Amino acid sequence: MTTGSEARQCPFDFAEALEFDPMLRQLMNEGPVTRIRLPFGEGTAWLVTRYDDVRTVTTDRRFSRHAVAGRDFPRMTPEPIVQSEAINLMDPPAGSRLRSLVSKGFAPVQIERMRLRTQKVVDELLEQMAGHGTPADIMEHLAGPLPLITICEVLEIPEADHAQLRANARTMMDVGVANRDAAVRAKAELRAYFATLTAQRRKNPGDDLISVLATARDGDEILNDEELAVMAMVLLITGQDTTTYEIGNLTYLLLTRPDLLATVRERPELLPGAINELLRFIPFRKGVGIPRVAMEDVSLSGVTIQAGDIVHVSYLTANRDARKFDHPDEVDLERSGPPHMTFGWGAHHCLGAPLAAAEIEIALGTLLERFPRLALAKPAEELQWNATSIWRYPLALPVTW
């Protein structure tokens, strides 16, 4: 791969509320495939921005995620977040086998149990928020605790361990170069914790999701000990922080768009579709995630990507592709058309998406019903936004009712 000066320097550190990153917009307008250089990792990578091209890269077996294992690939964080043995680095058919086993933990009967528990947790949290009185911080009282409580209950993790596990997960997402050593320690601590916990569940399974995964079979196939431990760790990381941030983001967007809020209040049946549209519209993270490697020369939108090149896709730009979405920079609560890519695509579409979607829908629906006069407690321009990790979200979201 060429590593010359023609590569665009892309810090992707924009954090201005939920405005779209101007650098990312410039890249998507300049061309469908661009060579970029990221803050960490060796060399350069290709950035793919169009919806159809993103779909190709994420489904075509000429592009491999497994091939990035062990490489110092261009990335957003000092320490790679991904686990080399995790499902999110596996290609088919190995990844298909693991996904088939893990999907049994997200069967409809399991999701329904999770929904019932989520509703109970939301009701309890909002009761506590009402008791606290106004102003109250949505991030503190609802968005922060809900996903953590839910995923820890689903995994049956002792409450005494919640705070440290959350701290380790957040440390791994920090983009500061001074955080590298702390991120390495956090990853090691999480792996050690889940190695012990999953071994215990293997010996004495219960009704929790780890036990379901430990005993799941696809013919004669089961998850081995390392796969089980890493999968539980991935579920904790992806099952709490991202949902926390999206609950905050969606609430912020509704409270700063009276037209949207009024529509959802007047027509609550629109809420599931409205959430999908808001998830498409919101730039939920900074930059890019886990890349792939081209296993042979591939032509993509007229650009030749050579074998061995690192390829990043942008789900954010795919969600704003005017070739797929009419007026993509506008919110249309009754939009129809192709699905958004916020939960990924193809073999690496988020397995926990049904749980995340259920949590968001229950949280927002119950919040708006419980507090019909909900409003921001301070001007939107005075809110502070995260600037230290890969995620976009308000640090606090004070509200009145």
C-alpha positions, -999 to 999 in steps of 0.1 A, spaced: 0 0 0 12 35 -8 19 55 24 28 88 7 16 123 15 -16 118 -7 -33 101 23 -56 124 42 -49 130 78 -81 121 96 -83 126 134 -121 123 133 -122 141 167 -153 163 159 -176 164 189 -200 193 183 -233 179 197 -249 157 170 -237 177 140 -222 156 113 -184 155 112 -174 181 85 -143 161 76 -163 130 71 -188 149 50 -160 163 29 -146 129 23 -179 114 12 -185 143 -11 -150 141 -27 -153 105 -37 -165 70 -27 -131 56 -18 -103 77 -2 -69 69 13 -66 80 49 -42 81 78 -57 76 113 -43 88 147 -29 54 156 -15 23 139 10 18 110 5 29 75 -27 41 57 -61 27 49 -89 31 24 -121 47 36 -153 35 19 -183 58 23 -211 48 -1 -239 26 11 -236 0 -17 -198 -1 -14 -200 -5 24 -224 -34 19 -199 -50 -6 -170 -47 18 -189 -61 47 -203 -91 28 -178 -99 1 -153 -127 12 -125 -109 -7 -124 -87 24 -113 -103 56 -116 -91 92 -96 -120 105 -66 -109 85 -62 -78 107 -55 -99 138 -20 -93 150 -15 -63 127 -9 -27 140 -37 -15 117 -48 22 114 -73 29 141 -89 55 164 -76 43 197 -41 38 211 -48 1 220 -69 -20 197 -103 -25 213 -110 -57 194 -101 -91 208 -81 -113 183 -102 -144 192 -136 -125 193 -165 -131 170 -161 -96 155 -128 -107 139 -140 -140 125 -148 -146 89 -173 -171 75 -175 -200 80 -158 -199 114 -177 -168 123 -210 -183 110 -206 -212 134 -200 -189 164 -228 -166 154 -252 -195 151 -243 -206 186 -245 -171 201 -278 -163 183 -294 -190 205 -289 -166 234 -310 -140 215 -338 -163 205 -373 -147 207 -381 -163 241 -349 -148 255 -355 -114 241 -390 -114 255 -376 -122 290 -351 -94 285 -379 -70 275 -399 -78 306 -369 -72 329 -360 -40 310 -395 -26 315 -392 -33 352 -358 -17 355 -370 14 335 -400 18 358 -378 16 389 -353 41 375 -379 66 365 -396 63 399 -363 71 415 -358 100 391 -393 114 400 -384 111 437 -351 130 430 -371 159 416 -361 185 390 -337 191 375 -326 155 370 -299 142 347 -312 116 322 -277 102 317 -273 97 355 -308 84 362 -318 64 331 -293 62 302 -263 53 323 -277 27 347 -303 10 324 -281 -8 299 -255 -17 325 -281 -32 349 -298 -50 320 -268 -66 305 -253 -75 339 -286 -91 349 -288 -110 316 -253 -122 321 -260 -126 359 -230 -106 370 -229 -97 407 -238 -61 414 -206 -56 434 -186 -60 402 -207 -36 380 -187 -4 386 -153 -19 380 -164 -37 348 -180 -5 335 -148 15 343 -126 -10 324 -149 -10 294 -148 28 292 -110 29 296 -107 7 265 -127 32 245 -106 62 254 -87 78 224 -60 96 245 -25 85 238 -17 87 275 -44 61 281 -26 32 262 -11 15 293 -44 18 312 -63 3 282 -40 -27 281 -45 -33 318 -83 -28 315 -85 -54 286 -64 -79 306 -85 -74 337 -117 -80 318 -104 -111 301 -93 -126 334 -126 -118 350 -147 -134 323 -124 -164 321 -131 -171 357 -168 -163 355 -175 -184 324 -156 -214 338 -179 -213 368 -210 -211 346 -197 -240 325 -195 -262 356 -228 -249 372 -251 -235 345 -281 -215 354 -307 -195 334 -284 -165 325 -272 -157 290 -236 -170 297 -251 -203 308 -272 -204 276 -241 -197 255 -221 -223 275 -246 -250 268 -257 -240 233 -251 -266 206 -252 -265 168 -250 -302 161 -219 -313 179 -205 -278 180 -202 -258 213 -183 -227 222 -148 -236 236 -137 -220 269 -118 -191 253 -146 -183 228 -171 -183 257 -150 -160 278 -143 -135 250 -179 -136 239 -192 -127 274 -167 -99 275 -177 -85 241 -214 -87 252 -207 -67 283 -188 -40 263 -212 -37 234 -243 -43 255 -241 -13 278 -220 17 267 -234 21 232 -270 18 243 -263 43 271 -250 68 246 -278 63 221 -305 67 248 -289 100 256 -286 110 220 -321 102 210 -336 119 241 -315 150 233 -326 151 197 -363 148 206 -360 175 233 -343 199 209 -367 192 180 -402 202 192 -417 191 159 -404 155 163 -413 153 199 -449 165 192 -453 139 165 -441 110 187 -463 122 215 -494 125 193 -487 92 175 -469 68 198 -474 40 174 -447 57 153 -421 53 180 -404 20 167 -400 35 132 -390 69 146 -362 52 166 -349 35 135 -349 68 117 -331 86 145 -305 58 147 -299 63 110 -296 101 114 -275 104 145 -237 102 141 -233 78 170 -195 75 170 -164 92 158 -146 80 127 -144 43 120 -143 10 138 -127 -24 129 -113 -26 94 -108 -54 69 -80 -65 47 -84 -70 9 -74 -106 2 -70 -99 -35 -71 -69 -59 -107 -55 -59 -122 -27 -79 -146 -6 -59 -164 24 -75 -135 27 -100 -108 25 -74 -84 -5 -73 -78 -17 -38 -48 -40 -38 -44 -73 -20 -31 -66 15 -46 -31 18 -65 -21 49 -101 -11 43 -123 9 67 -160 14 60 -181 43 74 -216 33 86 -221 70 93 -217 81 57 -236 51 44 -266 62 66 -264 96 49 -260 84 13 -284 104 -9 -284 75 -34 -303 54 -9 -321 80 13 -341 109 0 -330 141 18 -306 121 40 -297 151 63 -334 155 73 -353 134 99 -384 117 84 -402 98 111 -422 79 85 -393 71 62 -394 39 43 -365 24 23 -333 4 30 -323 -4 66 -298 18 84 -263 5 92 -260 18 128 -258 -18 140 -234 -28 113 -240 -50 83 -234 -85 70 -215 -112 90 -207 -86 117 -242 -71 122 -245 -66 160 -259 -98 176 -272 -77 205 -292 -53 182 -326 -68 193 -318 -62 229 -304 -27 223 -335 -17 202 -358 -31 229 -340 -11 256 -341 21 236 -378 17 227 -389 9 263 -367 36 278 -379 64 255 -416 53 253 -418 50 291 -399 83 297 -422 103 274 -454 87 288 -443 92 324 -432 128 320 -455 144 294 -440 179 300 -404 167 298 -380 195 286 -343 204 288 -334 222 321 -307 244 303 -302 257 268 -289 230 244 -258 251 236 -247 249 272 -245 211 273 -211 194 273 -203 165 249 -179 137 253 -145 145 237 -123 117 250 -137 85 235 -149 71 202 -186 77 211 -207 108 206 -230 116 235 -239 144 261 -220 141 293 -251 152 312 -287 158 300 -305 178 328 -343 178 324 -374 192 340 -410 181 339 
